[in-house]
Amino acid sequence: MKFASADASVWTVGDLVQAFADALQSRFNTVTVRGELSAVVRAASGHTYFNLKDENGTAQLRCVLFRQRAAAAGLVLRDGLRVRLRATVTIYEPRGDLQLLVDSVQHDGAGALLEAFMRLKAKLQAEGVFDAARKRPLPVLPRAVGIITSLQAAALRDVLTALRRRSPHVPVVVYPASVQGPQAPAELTAALRTAQSRQEVDLLLLVRGGGSLDDLWAFNDETLVRAIAACTLPVVSGVGHETDFTLADFAADLRAPTPTAAAELGVAAQAQLGAQLDQLTRRLRHAMQRQLQREQQRCDRLALRWPQAAALLAAPQRRLTELGWTLQRALTTLPARQGTRLEALEQRLRHATQQRLSAQAQALTLLRQRLPDVVHRQLERLQLRLDRAAAHLQLLSPRATLARGYLLGLDASGRALHLAALHSGQVVQLADASQARQLQIAQISTLRHPLDEPQSPCAARPRHHGDI
């Protein structure tokens, strides 16, 4: 809308805004701006609206990223992300606000780190690394405290001072490691595992002073974060200032806003422990007094219900008298009972002895009756064996051989000849089975080999006189 006026130098609001927009476009056609995102809003239409501000927050610009450009950017915009924009400077006429029409957006510096931080955080959180159920409680009275930090860090002095002030009796073990730089994650992880393997402390304080996101990036290392979550010792993370957050804070069993606060949360103050001990002592003394009073009242009630001594002794005395009478009767009747028992045992013994002797006599009579038959059968078996042995002996006897018609060869002295001892020209004697007479005295003229004709070594078959 324009106001009617004769003065040509008077502008309407729309014309003036349009003139500003034209001047800006001619002066700043396309610009590249770096900053940090805030107040990011994604509308239902798919357009994204946000503010781009300086790092120190002294200036900011409204920005709009239309849906088509947002899809091409491939970047999820969120508060705190540092980006670099290519945009056109323009004015939103309905409100007269200066704004940037964003053509492209990309990470810039710490913004890229923040994006990596958020991605890794989402990944570890989905795996349950940050679950509260797996976090360990801190020891009430640790026997020793371990500190993982750089020996040159100011945080180390702050922590030692706090521990000395609160609990000077608690030993402190320092596990040195770099807290910044490319070597820091590996050294921090190694220090954590060293403390876990030594088992010389009950609590670990992972501390570092404040700094930028880049300075604290070592505490966002995935290996270190997983080592903290898997550590068997409770870990208190005190990294940076109260507004600084690292993934180590989420994995630790307790997050402290500062290194000094980590020392205060990990170890109770000596004065506080003394006060708690005094309080517990007073409570114990009062509890013991109340318990003693209750027991005294209970004893009083029992004493009132307890009978007198005479009443207590009456029943045992009656029982003792009854037992005396019983014992006297038992002593009187004992000899008679023992005599009766002895007579019964004698009768049982006599009866058992008679029965046993009778049984043995019957067995002896039976054995006497069976003995002749057994002896006769045994003699018959032995005679049969003797007859068999005699027949076998007779079968093997040389006399049996001579009885079948063979002759026995003897030398000049009358001894039996062996076939191997014969030689030509030897004089031998031949005898029959009875050797009652000498049948022939001959001289060996021809000696044949024993294998030429089967003969007995000590006997020869019958021959006519003069056949030798």
C-alpha positions in Angstrom: 0.0 0.0 0.0 1.2 3.5 -0.8 0.3 6.7 1.0 -1.0 9.5 -1.2 1.2 12.5 -1.0 2.4 15.2 -3.3 5.9 14.8 -2.0 7.8 12.3 -4.2 10.4 11.6 -1.5 7.9 9.9 0.7 8.2 6.0 0.5 5.6 3.5 1.3 6.7 0.6 3.5 6.5 -1.9 0.8 8.5 0.2 -1.6 11.2 0.9 1.0 11.5 -2.8 1.9 11.7 -3.7 -1.8 14.4 -1.0 -2.3 16.4 -2.5 0.6 16.0 -6.0 -0.9 17.2 -4.8 -4.3 20.2 -3.0 -2.7 21.2 -6.0 -0.7 20.9 -8.3 -3.7 23.0 -6.0 -5.8 25.6 -5.6 -3.1 25.5 -9.2 -1.7 24.4 -11.5 -4.5 25.6 -14.8 -3.0 27.5 -14.9 0.2 29.2 -17.6 2.3 28.6 -17.3 6.0 29.9 -19.5 8.9 28.2 -19.7 12.3 26.3 -21.9 14.8 22.8 -23.1 14.4 20.1 -22.3 17.0 16.3 -22.4 17.2 16.1 -25.0 14.4 12.5 -25.7 13.4 11.4 -28.1 10.6 7.9 -27.1 9.4 5.2 -29.4 8.1 5.9 -28.2 4.6 9.5 -29.6 4.8 11.1 -26.1 5.0 13.7 -25.6 7.8 13.9 -22.4 9.7 16.7 -21.5 12.1 19.0 -18.8 13.3 22.7 -18.5 12.5 24.7 -16.9 15.2 28.3 -16.0 16.0 30.3 -18.2 18.3 30.1 -15.6 21.1 26.4 -15.0 20.4 26.8 -11.2 19.6 24.9 -11.3 16.3 22.5 -13.6 14.6 20.5 -13.9 11.3 17.3 -15.6 10.4 17.7 -18.3 7.8 15.4 -20.5 5.7 16.3 -23.7 3.9 13.6 -24.7 1.5 12.6 -28.4 1.2 14.3 -29.0 -2.1 17.6 -27.6 -0.9 17.3 -29.5 2.4 17.0 -32.8 0.6 20.1 -32.0 -1.5 22.1 -31.0 1.5 21.9 -34.5 3.1 22.7 -33.0 6.5 20.6 -33.2 9.7 20.4 -29.7 11.2 20.3 -29.4 15.0 21.1 -26.7 17.6 24.8 -26.2 18.3 25.9 -27.4 14.9 28.6 -25.2 13.3 28.0 -24.9 9.6 29.1 -23.0 6.5 26.2 -21.6 4.4 26.0 -20.3 0.8 23.0 -18.1 0.8 21.3 -15.0 -0.8 20.7 -12.0 1.4 17.1 -10.8 1.3 14.4 -9.2 3.3 11.2 -11.0 4.4 8.7 -8.3 3.4 5.8 -9.2 5.7 7.9 -8.6 8.7 10.7 -6.6 7.3 13.3 -9.1 8.7 16.7 -9.5 7.2 17.1 -13.2 6.3 19.3 -15.6 4.4 17.8 -17.9 1.7 20.1 -20.8 2.0 21.3 -22.6 -1.1 23.7 -25.1 0.5 24.9 -26.0 3.9 27.9 -28.1 5.2 29.8 -28.8 8.4 32.3 -26.3 9.5 35.0 -26.9 12.2 33.6 -27.9 15.5 30.2 -28.4 13.9 31.6 -31.5 12.2 32.9 -32.7 15.5 29.5 -32.1 17.1 27.9 -34.1 14.3 30.4 -37.0 14.9 29.7 -36.6 18.6 26.0 -37.0 18.2 26.3 -40.0 15.8 28.6 -41.9 18.1 26.5 -41.0 21.1 23.4 -42.4 19.4 25.2 -45.5 18.4 26.6 -46.3 21.9 23.3 -45.4 23.5 21.5 -47.9 21.2 23.9 -50.6 22.2 23.2 -49.9 25.9 26.6 -48.6 26.8 25.1 -45.7 28.7 22.4 -47.7 30.5 21.9 -46.8 34.1 21.3 -50.4 35.0 24.9 -51.4 34.4 26.5 -48.5 36.4 28.3 -49.5 39.6 27.7 -47.8 42.9 30.7 -45.9 44.4 32.4 -47.3 47.4 31.4 -45.6 50.6 34.9 -45.8 52.1 37.5 -46.5 49.3 40.8 -47.9 50.6 42.6 -46.0 47.8 41.7 -43.6 44.9 43.2 -43.6 41.4 43.5 -40.5 39.3 43.8 -40.7 35.5 45.0 -37.4 34.0 48.1 -35.6 32.8 50.9 -34.9 35.3 51.0 -31.3 34.0 47.3 -30.7 34.2 46.0 -28.1 36.7 43.1 -30.5 37.3 45.5 -32.9 39.0 46.5 -30.2 41.6 42.9 -29.3 42.2 41.9 -33.0 42.7 44.9 -33.7 45.0 44.1 -30.6 47.1 40.5 -31.6 47.4 41.4 -35.1 48.4 44.0 -33.9 51.0 41.4 -31.5 52.5 38.6 -34.0 52.7 40.2 -37.4 53.4 44.0 -37.1 54.0 44.1 -40.7 55.2 43.1 -42.2 51.8 46.1 -43.1 49.6 46.1 -41.7 46.0 47.6 -43.4 43.0 48.1 -41.4 39.8 48.0 -43.1 36.4 49.5 -40.5 34.0 48.2 -40.1 30.5 47.8 -37.3 27.9 44.5 -35.6 28.0 44.7 -33.8 24.6 46.1 -34.6 21.2 46.1 -37.6 18.9 47.9 -39.9 21.4 45.6 -39.1 24.3 42.8 -41.7 23.6 45.3 -44.6 23.5 47.1 -43.4 26.7 43.9 -42.8 28.6 42.7 -46.3 27.6 46.0 -47.9 28.6 46.0 -46.1 32.0 42.4 -47.3 32.6 43.3 -50.9 31.9 46.5 -50.7 34.0 44.5 -49.5 37.0 42.0 -52.3 36.4 44.7 -55.0 36.2 46.6 -53.9 39.3 43.5 -53.8 41.5 45.2 -51.4 44.0 42.4 -48.8 44.2 38.7 -49.0 44.7 37.7 -45.9 42.7 39.0 -44.1 39.6 38.7 -40.4 38.9 39.0 -39.5 35.2 39.6 -35.7 35.2 40.6 -32.8 32.9 40.2 -29.1 32.9 37.9 -27.2 30.6 38.4 -26.5 26.9 36.7 -26.4 23.6 35.0 -29.4 22.0 38.2 -30.0 20.0 40.3 -29.9 23.2 38.1 -32.4 24.9 37.7 -34.7 21.9 40.0 -37.4 23.3 37.2 -38.2 25.9 34.8 -38.9 23.0 37.0 -41.8 21.6 34.9 -44.9 21.1 37.5 -47.3 22.4 38.0 -45.2 25.6 34.2 -45.0 26.2 33.8 -48.7 25.8 36.7 -49.4 28.2 35.1 -47.1 30.8 31.8 -49.0 30.5 33.6 -52.4 30.8 35.8 -51.4 33.7 35.4 -53.4 36.8 36.3 -50.4 39.0 33.8 -47.6 39.6 34.7 -44.5 37.4 33.9 -40.9 38.2 34.2 -38.5 35.2 35.2 -34.9 35.9 36.0 -33.5 32.4 35.8 -29.8 31.6 33.4 -27.4 33.2 29.8 -27.8 34.2 28.5 -27.0 30.7 31.0 -29.4 29.0 29.8 -32.9 28.1 31.7 -35.8 26.7 30.8 -39.4 26.0 33.1 -40.4 28.8 30.6 -38.6 31.1 27.8 -40.8 29.9 29.8 -44.1 30.2 31.1 -43.3 33.6 29.3 -44.5 36.8 29.0 -40.9 37.9 29.5 -37.6 36.1 30.9 -34.6 38.1 30.7 -31.1 36.8 34.4 -30.3 37.5 37.5 -32.2 38.5 37.3 -30.8 42.0 33.7 -31.9 42.2 34.8 -35.4 41.1 37.1 -35.6 44.1 34.3 -34.4 46.5 31.8 -36.9 45.1 34.2 -39.8 45.1 35.5 -39.5 48.7 33.6 -38.5 51.7 35.0 -35.7 53.9 36.8 -36.8 57.1 34.8 -34.3 59.1 31.6 -35.6 57.6 32.6 -39.2 58.3 33.4 -38.2 61.9 30.0 -36.6 62.3 28.2 -39.6 60.8 30.2 -41.9 63.2 29.2 -39.7 66.2 25.6 -39.8 65.1 25.7 -43.6 64.6 27.4 -43.9 68.0 24.6 -41.9 69.7 21.9 -43.9 67.9 23.6 -47.2 68.9 23.8 -46.0 72.6 20.2 -45.0 72.6 19.2 -48.2 70.9 21.1 -50.3 73.5 19.6 -48.4 76.4 16.1 -48.9 75.0 16.8 -52.6 74.4 18.2 -52.9 77.9 15.1 -51.3 79.4 12.8 -53.6 77.4 14.7 -56.6 78.6 14.6 -55.4 82.2 10.8 -55.0 82.0 10.6 -58.4 80.5 12.6 -59.9 83.3 10.4 -58.2 85.8 7.2 -59.6 84.2 8.8 -63.1 84.2 9.8 -62.8 87.8 6.2 -62.0 88.8 5.0 -65.0 86.9 7.7 -67.3 88.3 6.7 -69.5 91.3 8.5 -69.6 94.7 11.4 -71.8 95.5 9.3 -74.2 97.6 6.8 -74.7 94.8 9.6 -75.3 92.3 11.3 -78.0 94.5 8.1 -79.8 95.5 7.6 -81.7 92.2 11.3 -82.7 91.9 11.3 -84.0 95.6 8.2 -86.1 94.9 9.8 -87.5 91.8 13.0 -88.3 93.7 11.0 -90.1 96.4 9.2 -92.2 93.8 12.4 -93.1 92.2 13.9 -94.2 95.6 11.0 -96.5 96.2 11.3 -98.0 92.7 15.0 -98.6 93.2 14.5 -100.3 96.6 11.8 -102.6 95.1 14.1 -103.4 92.2 17.0 -104.2 94.5 14.8 -106.5 96.5 13.4 -108.5 93.6 16.6 -108.5 91.5 18.2 -111.7 92.8 14.9 -113.7 92.4 14.5 -112.4 88.8 18.1 -113.1 88.0 17.8 -116.7 89.4 14.7 -117.4 87.4 16.4 -116.1 84.3 19.5 -118.2 84.9 17.3 -121.4 85.3 15.6 -120.6 82.0 18.9 -120.1 80.3 20.2 -123.5 81.7 17.1 -125.3 80.5 17.4 -123.7 77.0 21.1 -124.7 76.9 20.4 -128.3 78.0 17.6 -128.7 75.5 19.8 -127.2 72.7 22.7 -129.5 73.6 20.5 -132.6 73.5 19.0 -131.6 70.2 22.5 -131.0 68.7 23.9 -134.3 70.0 20.9 -136.2 68.7 21.3 -134.6 65.2 25.0 -135.4 65.2 24.4 -139.0 66.2 21.9 -139.4 63.4 24.3 -137.9 60.9 27.1 -140.3 62.2 24.8 -143.4 61.8 24.0 -142.3 58.3 27.6 -141.9 57.4 28.4 -145.3 58.8 25.8 -146.9 56.7 27.0 -145.2 53.5 30.7 -145.9 54.2 30.9 -149.6 52.9 29.2 -148.7 49.6 31.5 -145.7 49.1 34.6 -147.8 49.9 33.5 -150.5 47.5 32.8 -148.2 44.7 36.1 -146.5 45.2 38.0 -149.8 45.2 36.2 -150.8 42.0 37.3 -147.5 40.3 40.9 -148.0 41.4 40.9 -151.7 40.3 39.6 -150.6 36.9 42.4 -148.0 36.6 44.9 -150.6 37.6 43.7 -153.1 35.0 43.9 -150.4 32.3 47.4 -149.4 33.3 48.6 -153.1 33.3 47.1 -153.7 29.9 48.8 -150.6 28.6 52.1 -151.6 30.2 51.8 -155.1 28.7 51.2 -153.6 25.3 54.4 -151.5 25.5 56.6 -154.2 27.1 59.5 -155.6 24.9 58.5 -159.1 26.2 55.3 -158.8 24.3 57.3 -158.1 21.1 59.5 -161.1 21.7 56.4 -163.2 22.5 55.2 -162.5 18.9 58.2 -164.3 17.5 61.0 -161.8 17.5 64.5 -162.5 18.8 66.7 -160.5 21.1 70.2 -159.7 20.0 73.0 -160.0 22.6 76.7 -159.3 22.5 79.4 -161.7 23.8 78.9 -160.5 27.3 75.1 -161.0 27.2 74.0 -157.4 27.0 71.4 -156.2 24.6 72.7 -154.8 21.4 71.8 -151.4 19.9 71.5 -151.1 16.2 73.9 -148.3 16.0 76.6 -150.4 17.7 76.5 -153.2 15.2 79.4 -153.7 12.7 80.4 -156.2 10.1 82.2 -159.3 11.5 80.7 -158.9 15.0 79.6 -162.1 16.8 76.1 -161.8 18.3 73.8 -164.2 20.2 70.1 -164.6 19.5 67.7 -165.5 22.3 63.9 -166.1 22.4 61.5 -164.5 24.8 62.3 -166.6 27.8 66.1 -166.5 27.1 66.0 -170.0 28.4 68.2 -171.2 25.6 70.7 -169.8 23.2 69.4 -170.5 19.7 72.2 -169.4 17.6 75.6 -167.9 17.7 76.3 -166.1 14.4 78.6 -163.7 12.8 77.4 -160.6 11.0 78.6 -160.8 7.5 76.6 -158.0 5.9 75.3 -155.0 7.8 72.3 -153.2 6.3 71.2 -149.7 7.0 68.3 -149.5 9.5 66.2 -147.7 7.0 66.6 -150.4 4.4 64.3 -152.7 6.3 62.0 -151.9 9.2 63.4 -153.7 12.3 63.3 -153.1 16.0 66.6 -151.6 17.4 66.9 -154.4 19.9 65.0 -157.3 18.3 64.9 -159.1 14.9 62.2 -161.0 13.2 62.5 -164.8 13.1 64.9 -166.2 10.6 66.3 -169.5 9.6 69.6 -170.6 11.0 72.5 -169.0 9.1 70.5 -166.0 7.8 72.3 -163.3 9.8 
